Amino acid sequence: MKKDLEEFSDILNIRAHHLLCIQGFQGRGYSQGFVKNMDKIVNFLKNNPQTLLKVISSTDDICYCCPHNIENTCKQSPSAEDNVKKMDLKTLNCLGLEKHDITTYEHIIELLSNRLDSSDLKEICGFCLWIECCNLHK
């Protein structure tokens, strides 16, 4: 996992559903460390759209600073890991991607724009803790 922006010059590992979270991020999160890391990643990607992303369905460079990330597993609740994996798989399916695909952030933005609609977002994000403050759902 990446710790500093200097390390973002290669490929970022991003869970599939976090591709949506990046778009809707409002500066809130599970801890100050998580918010700081997420903010760095969001701003870096927006300023560097040619950045390569490896789209995964496991803990990623965003999860790195999450207090619920215990031994590379989401421990927010007993069902959290299964729930986020389901969100990842739904996102991959909607975008026409497969686990471990590598593409640019710019291409991800195009896919999000062309392949997702409000019903997809409801299906993917329906039980998300952050849905009320997410830019994608306003």
LINZI-V646606 format. One record per run of one state. SS is the DSSP state (h for helix, s for strand, l for the rest). FROM is the first residue (numbers start at 0). TO is the last residue. Records with the same first field share a line. If there is no record, write none. Layout:
SS=FROM-TO / FROM-TO
This chain:
l=0-3 / 9-10 / 15-16 / 24-30 / 47-50 / 56-61 / 65-67 / 70-71 / 74-78 / 95-100 / 115-116 / 125-129 / 133-133 / 137-137
h=4-8 / 17-23 / 31-46 / 62-64 / 79-94 / 104-114 / 117-124 / 130-132 / 134-136
s=11-14 / 51-55 / 68-69 / 72-73 / 101-103
